């Protein structure tokens, strides 16, 4: 039975990056790309009540108010295509037509404030709810924007067992208007033979993407 290990740590803000380019091209990641959270060391677990984590830099950041009718629903008619990493290490289905950025084995797909990202790192051991709570979650809080951790649990998917972190965060400010949007995020950690694949999906908080996110996360598999 899975365990939930939310934590409280003050963090610094992550710097925003430039918007990604069109489909099939290499470019800088989008400003709304969530941080990569793939630390691998194991530490003793501590349990605290769920809390919002606010940046402690020169410009402290608080959670922005979620929009009442957020855009970002992936249409029920959305077509999906299979993406296979350049090294043939993994594959998953992603929305057809979204902008794509690749770097080695990592890939980012994005359409406005919706995104899907996979990063692969080396790790010596299988992650657990405890180790993820102490390492990946801690790293997320160091690099994220006004993070609220909702859940950390083990899930069983067709591609294998994974650790799932669900959390809310602020988007990077719009480069023109400065507006930020509250985002919801699902971060899956898949492990195989010394490699850790982190699959992250995000959209404006309240967008209706449950079925599409389930489809993408269930499609991930090592090759």
BALOBA-1460 file (C-alpha; in Angstrom, 3 decimals):
// residues 223
<rec num="1" residu="x" x="0.000" y="0.000" z="0.000"/>
<rec num="2" residu="x" x="1.524" y="3.372" z="-1.034"/>
<rec num="3" residu="x" x="2.593" y="6.046" z="1.437"/>
<rec num="4" residu="x" x="2.296" y="9.800" z="1.169"/>
<rec num="5" residu="x" x="5.305" y="11.844" z="2.322"/>
<rec num="6" residu="x" x="4.765" y="15.587" z="1.894"/>
<rec num="7" residu="x" x="7.583" y="17.884" z="3.106"/>
<rec num="8" residu="x" x="8.222" y="21.548" z="3.989"/>
<rec num="9" residu="x" x="11.390" y="23.294" z="2.893"/>
<rec num="10" residu="x" x="11.970" y="26.963" z="1.965"/>
<rec num="11" residu="x" x="13.265" y="27.262" z="-1.583"/>
<rec num="12" residu="x" x="14.789" y="29.663" z="-4.070"/>
<rec num="13" residu="x" x="13.157" y="30.591" z="-7.394"/>
<rec num="14" residu="x" x="14.092" y="28.914" z="-10.620"/>
<rec num="15" residu="x" x="15.116" y="31.239" z="-13.455"/>
<rec num="16" residu="x" x="12.807" y="31.286" z="-16.487"/>
<rec num="17" residu="x" x="13.928" y="30.068" z="-19.896"/>
<rec num="18" residu="x" x="12.972" y="30.898" z="-23.477"/>
<rec num="19" residu="x" x="9.924" y="29.428" z="-25.263"/>
<rec num="20" residu="x" x="10.612" y="26.299" z="-27.292"/>
<rec num="21" residu="x" x="10.505" y="26.153" z="-31.053"/>
<rec num="22" residu="x" x="8.253" y="24.276" z="-33.487"/>
<rec num="23" residu="x" x="7.701" y="20.577" z="-33.821"/>
<rec num="24" residu="x" x="10.773" y="18.509" z="-34.600"/>
<rec num="25" residu="x" x="13.299" y="21.270" z="-33.887"/>
<rec num="26" residu="x" x="15.881" y="21.823" z="-31.164"/>
<rec num="27" residu="x" x="15.483" y="25.014" z="-29.117"/>
<rec num="28" residu="x" x="15.643" y="26.345" z="-25.562"/>
<rec num="29" residu="x" x="13.046" y="24.965" z="-23.102"/>
<rec num="30" residu="x" x="9.823" y="26.874" z="-22.500"/>
<rec num="31" residu="x" x="9.507" y="29.266" z="-19.539"/>
<rec num="32" residu="x" x="6.780" y="27.020" z="-18.175"/>
<rec num="33" residu="x" x="8.919" y="23.890" z="-18.218"/>
<rec num="34" residu="x" x="9.012" y="22.404" z="-14.701"/>
<rec num="35" residu="x" x="12.386" y="21.705" z="-13.112"/>
<rec num="36" residu="x" x="14.126" y="18.376" z="-13.627"/>
<rec num="37" residu="x" x="14.020" y="16.534" z="-10.299"/>
<rec num="38" residu="x" x="16.172" y="13.423" z="-10.486"/>
<rec num="39" residu="x" x="18.491" y="13.351" z="-7.444"/>
<rec num="40" residu="x" x="19.390" y="9.791" z="-6.482"/>
<rec num="41" residu="x" x="20.763" y="9.636" z="-2.913"/>
<rec num="42" residu="x" x="18.794" y="8.027" z="-0.065"/>
<rec num="43" residu="x" x="18.135" y="9.692" z="3.310"/>
<rec num="44" residu="x" x="15.967" y="9.147" z="6.372"/>
<rec num="45" residu="x" x="12.327" y="10.134" z="5.853"/>
<rec num="46" residu="x" x="10.494" y="12.812" z="7.804"/>
<rec num="47" residu="x" x="6.746" y="13.411" z="7.623"/>
<rec num="48" residu="x" x="5.028" y="16.808" z="7.853"/>
<rec num="49" residu="x" x="1.649" y="18.253" z="6.970"/>
<rec num="50" residu="x" x="1.167" y="19.395" z="3.319"/>
<rec num="51" residu="x" x="2.454" y="22.943" z="2.916"/>
<rec num="52" residu="x" x="3.049" y="25.482" z="0.195"/>
<rec num="53" residu="x" x="6.729" y="26.220" z="-0.336"/>
<rec num="54" residu="x" x="7.505" y="29.849" z="-1.186"/>
<rec num="55" residu="x" x="10.760" y="31.085" z="-2.695"/>
<rec num="56" residu="x" x="13.161" y="32.880" z="-0.366"/>
<rec num="57" residu="x" x="15.255" y="34.819" z="-2.895"/>
<rec num="58" residu="x" x="15.321" y="38.577" z="-3.429"/>
<rec num="59" residu="x" x="11.750" y="38.455" z="-4.782"/>
<rec num="60" residu="x" x="9.760" y="35.930" z="-2.692"/>
<rec num="61" residu="x" x="7.021" y="34.273" z="-4.712"/>
<rec num="62" residu="x" x="3.576" y="33.288" z="-3.484"/>
<rec num="63" residu="x" x="1.103" y="30.950" z="-5.202"/>
<rec num="64" residu="x" x="-0.967" y="32.796" z="-7.765"/>
<rec num="65" residu="x" x="-4.747" y="32.418" z="-7.627"/>
<rec num="66" residu="x" x="-5.978" y="29.614" z="-9.952"/>
<rec num="67" residu="x" x="-8.123" y="30.763" z="-12.848"/>
<rec num="68" residu="x" x="-11.835" y="30.045" z="-12.576"/>
<rec num="69" residu="x" x="-12.153" y="28.785" z="-16.151"/>
<rec num="70" residu="x" x="-8.600" y="27.872" z="-17.159"/>
<rec num="71" residu="x" x="-7.645" y="27.154" z="-20.724"/>
<rec num="72" residu="x" x="-5.533" y="24.098" z="-21.379"/>
<rec num="73" residu="x" x="-8.006" y="21.237" z="-21.831"/>
<rec num="74" residu="x" x="-6.595" y="18.724" z="-24.287"/>
<rec num="75" residu="x" x="-9.489" y="18.057" z="-26.694"/>
<rec num="76" residu="x" x="-11.137" y="14.640" z="-26.644"/>
<rec num="77" residu="x" x="-10.473" y="14.568" z="-30.406"/>
<rec num="78" residu="x" x="-6.733" y="15.122" z="-29.957"/>
<rec num="79" residu="x" x="-4.637" y="12.750" z="-32.079"/>
<rec num="80" residu="x" x="-1.633" y="11.051" z="-30.492"/>
<rec num="81" residu="x" x="1.566" y="9.719" z="-32.024"/>
<rec num="82" residu="x" x="4.292" y="7.453" z="-30.650"/>
<rec num="83" residu="x" x="7.596" y="9.093" z="-29.801"/>
<rec num="84" residu="x" x="10.726" y="6.939" z="-29.499"/>
<rec num="85" residu="x" x="13.874" y="8.425" z="-27.986"/>
<rec num="86" residu="x" x="16.896" y="8.860" z="-30.249"/>
<rec num="87" residu="x" x="18.820" y="6.192" z="-28.340"/>
<rec num="88" residu="x" x="15.842" y="3.821" z="-28.611"/>
<rec num="89" residu="x" x="15.739" y="3.693" z="-24.810"/>
<rec num="90" residu="x" x="12.043" y="4.442" z="-24.237"/>
<rec num="91" residu="x" x="8.815" y="5.369" z="-25.964"/>
<rec num="92" residu="x" x="5.435" y="6.922" z="-25.183"/>
<rec num="93" residu="x" x="2.490" y="8.489" z="-26.972"/>
<rec num="94" residu="x" x="2.265" y="12.292" z="-27.119"/>
<rec num="95" residu="x" x="-0.189" y="14.787" z="-28.620"/>
<rec num="96" residu="x" x="0.325" y="15.205" z="-32.351"/>
<rec num="97" residu="x" x="1.359" y="18.688" z="-33.462"/>
<rec num="98" residu="x" x="2.823" y="19.956" z="-30.181"/>
<rec num="99" residu="x" x="6.155" y="21.789" z="-30.328"/>
<rec num="100" residu="x" x="9.140" y="19.537" z="-29.607"/>
<rec num="101" residu="x" x="12.582" y="20.170" z="-28.149"/>
<rec num="102" residu="x" x="15.134" y="17.347" z="-27.858"/>
<rec num="103" residu="x" x="18.538" y="17.118" z="-26.203"/>
<rec num="104" residu="x" x="20.259" y="13.756" z="-26.230"/>
<rec num="105" residu="x" x="17.737" y="11.378" z="-24.622"/>
<rec num="106" residu="x" x="15.594" y="14.133" z="-23.101"/>
<rec num="107" residu="x" x="12.527" y="15.510" z="-24.845"/>
<rec num="108" residu="x" x="9.974" y="18.260" z="-24.241"/>
<rec num="109" residu="x" x="6.586" y="18.644" z="-25.928"/>
<rec num="110" residu="x" x="4.552" y="21.784" z="-25.334"/>
<rec num="111" residu="x" x="1.433" y="23.581" z="-26.496"/>
<rec num="112" residu="x" x="0.925" y="26.953" z="-24.784"/>
<rec num="113" residu="x" x="0.728" y="26.187" z="-21.021"/>
<rec num="114" residu="x" x="0.452" y="22.397" z="-21.484"/>
<rec num="115" residu="x" x="3.595" y="20.297" z="-21.457"/>
<rec num="116" residu="x" x="5.063" y="16.799" z="-21.433"/>
<rec num="117" residu="x" x="8.723" y="16.180" z="-20.630"/>
<rec num="118" residu="x" x="10.971" y="13.130" z="-20.259"/>
<rec num="119" residu="x" x="14.485" y="13.298" z="-18.808"/>
<rec num="120" residu="x" x="16.810" y="10.335" z="-18.249"/>
<rec num="121" residu="x" x="19.591" y="10.189" z="-15.659"/>
<rec num="122" residu="x" x="21.799" y="7.524" z="-14.116"/>
<rec num="123" residu="x" x="20.802" y="6.162" z="-10.703"/>
<rec num="124" residu="x" x="22.308" y="3.288" z="-8.788"/>
<rec num="125" residu="x" x="19.166" y="1.965" z="-7.078"/>
<rec num="126" residu="x" x="15.411" y="1.650" z="-7.438"/>
<rec num="127" residu="x" x="13.672" y="4.755" z="-6.028"/>
<rec num="128" residu="x" x="11.169" y="4.336" z="-3.213"/>
<rec num="129" residu="x" x="8.485" y="6.602" z="-1.789"/>
<rec num="130" residu="x" x="10.855" y="7.377" z="1.097"/>
<rec num="131" residu="x" x="13.909" y="8.168" z="-1.046"/>
<rec num="132" residu="x" x="11.855" y="10.247" z="-3.487"/>
<rec num="133" residu="x" x="10.300" y="12.178" z="-0.627"/>
<rec num="134" residu="x" x="13.741" y="13.033" z="0.711"/>
<rec num="135" residu="x" x="15.573" y="13.643" z="-2.563"/>
<rec num="136" residu="x" x="13.488" y="14.385" z="-5.672"/>
<rec num="137" residu="x" x="10.864" y="16.299" z="-3.695"/>
<rec num="138" residu="x" x="13.545" y="18.260" z="-1.869"/>
<rec num="139" residu="x" x="15.199" y="19.153" z="-5.182"/>
<rec num="140" residu="x" x="11.852" y="20.219" z="-6.634"/>
<rec num="141" residu="x" x="11.317" y="22.572" z="-3.719"/>
<rec num="142" residu="x" x="14.751" y="24.095" z="-4.257"/>
<rec num="143" residu="x" x="14.149" y="24.836" z="-7.922"/>
<rec num="144" residu="x" x="10.370" y="25.232" z="-8.283"/>
<rec num="145" residu="x" x="8.002" y="28.200" z="-8.071"/>
<rec num="146" residu="x" x="5.699" y="28.358" z="-5.007"/>
<rec num="147" residu="x" x="5.440" y="24.571" z="-4.843"/>
<rec num="148" residu="x" x="2.603" y="22.757" z="-3.086"/>
<rec num="149" residu="x" x="3.232" y="19.020" z="-2.789"/>
<rec num="150" residu="x" x="-0.029" y="17.069" z="-2.937"/>
<rec num="151" residu="x" x="1.033" y="13.428" z="-2.949"/>
<rec num="152" residu="x" x="3.960" y="11.026" z="-3.270"/>
<rec num="153" residu="x" x="3.003" y="7.418" z="-3.940"/>
<rec num="154" residu="x" x="3.852" y="4.236" z="-5.816"/>
<rec num="155" residu="x" x="1.724" y="3.393" z="-8.860"/>
<rec num="156" residu="x" x="1.605" y="0.339" z="-11.100"/>
<rec num="157" residu="x" x="1.363" y="1.087" z="-14.824"/>
<rec num="158" residu="x" x="1.634" y="-1.051" z="-17.977"/>
<rec num="159" residu="x" x="5.238" y="0.165" z="-18.338"/>
<rec num="160" residu="x" x="6.096" y="-0.949" z="-14.824"/>
<rec num="161" residu="x" x="6.049" y="0.329" z="-11.278"/>
<rec num="162" residu="x" x="6.698" y="4.069" z="-10.822"/>
<rec num="163" residu="x" x="6.803" y="6.681" z="-8.083"/>
<rec num="164" residu="x" x="4.340" y="9.517" z="-8.710"/>
<rec num="165" residu="x" x="4.713" y="13.035" z="-7.304"/>
<rec num="166" residu="x" x="1.716" y="15.327" z="-7.754"/>
<rec num="167" residu="x" x="2.155" y="19.017" z="-7.016"/>
<rec num="168" residu="x" x="1.017" y="22.534" z="-7.916"/>
<rec num="169" residu="x" x="3.311" y="25.376" z="-8.964"/>
<rec num="170" residu="x" x="3.394" y="28.811" z="-10.563"/>
<rec num="171" residu="x" x="4.293" y="29.200" z="-14.219"/>
<rec num="172" residu="x" x="7.125" y="31.516" z="-15.174"/>
<rec num="173" residu="x" x="5.949" y="35.113" z="-15.767"/>
<rec num="174" residu="x" x="4.783" y="35.881" z="-19.283"/>
<rec num="175" residu="x" x="7.664" y="37.768" z="-20.933"/>
<rec num="176" residu="x" x="5.290" y="40.504" z="-22.153"/>
<rec num="177" residu="x" x="2.542" y="40.828" z="-19.537"/>
<rec num="178" residu="x" x="4.293" y="39.330" z="-16.509"/>
<rec num="179" residu="x" x="1.195" y="37.223" z="-15.805"/>
<rec num="180" residu="x" x="1.600" y="33.861" z="-14.092"/>
<rec num="181" residu="x" x="-0.748" y="30.869" z="-14.034"/>
<rec num="182" residu="x" x="-1.154" y="28.242" z="-11.336"/>
<rec num="183" residu="x" x="-0.190" y="24.839" z="-12.758"/>
<rec num="184" residu="x" x="-0.887" y="21.256" z="-11.738"/>
<rec num="185" residu="x" x="1.860" y="18.697" z="-12.334"/>
<rec num="186" residu="x" x="2.230" y="14.911" z="-12.354"/>
<rec num="187" residu="x" x="5.817" y="13.631" z="-12.176"/>
<rec num="188" residu="x" x="6.431" y="9.893" z="-12.740"/>
<rec num="189" residu="x" x="9.760" y="8.185" z="-11.999"/>
<rec num="190" residu="x" x="10.443" y="4.943" z="-13.907"/>
<rec num="191" residu="x" x="13.583" y="2.921" z="-13.118"/>
<rec num="192" residu="x" x="15.397" y="0.198" z="-15.070"/>
<rec num="193" residu="x" x="18.957" y="-1.132" z="-14.986"/>
<rec num="194" residu="x" x="20.574" y="1.919" z="-13.438"/>
<rec num="195" residu="x" x="18.578" y="4.507" z="-15.376"/>
<rec num="196" residu="x" x="15.824" y="6.786" z="-14.082"/>
<rec num="197" residu="x" x="13.292" y="8.248" z="-16.519"/>
<rec num="198" residu="x" x="11.282" y="11.199" z="-15.205"/>
<rec num="199" residu="x" x="8.001" y="11.828" z="-17.056"/>
<rec num="200" residu="x" x="6.355" y="15.148" z="-16.157"/>
<rec num="201" residu="x" x="2.962" y="16.399" z="-17.358"/>
<rec num="202" residu="x" x="1.616" y="19.860" z="-16.553"/>
<rec num="203" residu="x" x="-1.319" y="22.157" z="-17.387"/>
<rec num="204" residu="x" x="-3.208" y="25.078" z="-15.831"/>
<rec num="205" residu="x" x="-4.756" y="24.018" z="-12.518"/>
<rec num="206" residu="x" x="-8.345" y="22.924" z="-13.127"/>
<rec num="207" residu="x" x="-7.913" y="21.947" z="-16.783"/>
<rec num="208" residu="x" x="-9.656" y="18.685" z="-17.658"/>
<rec num="209" residu="x" x="-6.852" y="16.413" z="-18.870"/>
<rec num="210" residu="x" x="-7.320" y="13.326" z="-16.704"/>
<rec num="211" residu="x" x="-7.967" y="10.859" z="-19.526"/>
<rec num="212" residu="x" x="-5.222" y="12.238" z="-21.771"/>
<rec num="213" residu="x" x="-2.653" y="12.272" z="-18.950"/>
<rec num="214" residu="x" x="-3.585" y="8.709" z="-18.009"/>
<rec num="215" residu="x" x="-3.136" y="7.674" z="-21.628"/>
<rec num="216" residu="x" x="0.338" y="9.196" z="-21.853"/>
<rec num="217" residu="x" x="1.612" y="7.915" z="-18.522"/>
<rec num="218" residu="x" x="0.253" y="4.425" z="-19.238"/>
<rec num="219" residu="x" x="1.999" y="4.398" z="-22.633"/>
<rec num="220" residu="x" x="5.529" y="4.935" z="-21.297"/>
<rec num="221" residu="x" x="7.767" y="1.898" z="-21.582"/>
<rec num="222" residu="x" x="11.463" y="1.087" z="-21.694"/>
<rec num="223" residu="x" x="12.721" y="-0.486" z="-24.920"/>
